[in-house]
Amino acid sequence: MGVAKGWRFSGKVFIWANHNLDLVHSQNGVTKKQDFFWRWSSNVPTQRRPIRWSLVCGIMLFVLGLISLFTGHIASDLEWYSQRLLVKRSWYYKLNGPRAPVDIWRSEFSKYYFGCSERGPRFAPAVREKVSNGYLLIAASGGLNQQRTGITDAVVVARILNATLVVPELDHNSFWKDNSDFLNIFDVDWFISSLAKDVPIVKRVPDKVMRSMLKPPYTMRVPRKSEPDYYLDEVLPILLRRRVVQLTKFDYRLSNDLPEELQKLRCRVNYHALRFTKPIRSIGQKVVTRMRKMAKRFIAVHLRFEPDMLAFSGCYYGGGDKERYELGEIRKRWTTLPETSPDGERKRGKCPLTPHEVGLMLRALGFKNDTFIYVASGEIYGGEETLRPLRELFPNFYTKEMLAGEEIQPLSSFSSRLAAIDYIVSDESDVFVTNNNGNMAKIIAGRRRYMGHKRTIRPNAKRLSAIFMERDKMGWNTFARKVKSCQRGFMGEPEEVRPGRGEFHEYPAACICKKKFKYSRIRSRNMGDRSSDRALNGTEAIAEHGDDTDYQRPETYDRLNNTGTVKVPVSLTEVDEVDFLAD
């Protein structure tokens, strides 16, 4: 009988017996009452009660001893195995702890990660142009880096549709007013040849095809973040019927989440196929070389403090009515932007830091006064007056105009080509510092992760804004300590963001692989157990990759077969009728 049952049984008997003793009506008084009690007690031998309790207590003590011993080993093993499992995802956090010092110039663990965007064995070769489903025209939108995302996604969409991609057209009507074409910025021949195994690409629609068309190319605009299903259901039938389709305003028109093989295709386009022209690469490398001659390592800061950015953010920086009017006029070009509270936006972390605040953050993180800084930026709102505090904090302050004034003079009227030079220098820098979550910040941050997790610092603007508002009320040491604390998790460490979070162009998780590690078991001298296992780091680490590399398993997508191609109707008779409406 279990302990709980024994307690319940004994309690019921005792209560029942005493209750019935009071109800006994004896003919002979006390004698009958005693006789009744004697008969009841004789049915429950008194000799058994002490034996029962001693057994119960003994069993309880024995069981508790077993549980304690067993769970002790279980806890030890669970701790050991959990360390082995968790170390695969966030082992550097386990090693360092939340308050360990951080190397501000490079991540200690970046060498254990590498870009991996090779085609999988089941990724089918590109369809030939003559048997493709038609020609896809793309009109990109925005500035250089926004258009870069559109070009990258255009290649993937062409793959989804089994279409031939025509070299995309760049935007000539954006805020930057740059009339550069694709071939003025990117190496078009390299672009076509490097993607030949993925997608057929041509410079223009063949004249024979254009002459055979009864109507001009069909133009349409797809919704933002469209799933592959949308292209298969809405765009493919039109492409099969009309042979040529043009997609306009093509930026962020493809879903962030795609099957792994398509994500890797994105990486092959963005990080390998989109190479700048030789003149742009030459100027960019000259700027990098001149920075390296002055300092072994340098920081590139993307200030993004141009008038259009400040107007778009809806923030206020103390410039009075003049600032409100000037930025308000620029803001009018976005008709769908809601009315916002500047103070509310700053508290939410939506406002870019001022150049002065960027400098204070860097000094608080530990970058010294003699650090060399390259400022990647266009026209700074407020000009030299706005930049003066940053120059005072970091006198070794340089821009592309200061380092290559003569070389870039012919490019002065082409903002996208100038932005390409900033892109090259920012990518080559030892540390890249962003000041907002704009297109250039995302694109370069993603590339630096893919190329070996070079240090990329992004301000934790939401928490930093509160610190900056109170900085006059605290000493420098307190200020620096708070800045370092709030920047943890924003210093560009590997696996800082869980895979799948954020924009893929900024966190290309499907294209980043970890090298295989061997772990050293360090037994505690005092405990003699496995409680102090740790991963070897630095020169002690043994990294292996190749066949043993931990690649992510590809996701499944029911409309795509295992070869990465699309099963489509073989003739127009198998396509449902579509209403062709003008965009």
Disulfide bonds with the S-S distance in Angstrom:
Cys116-Cys513 1.95
Cys267-Cys511 2.02
Cys315-Cys351 1.87
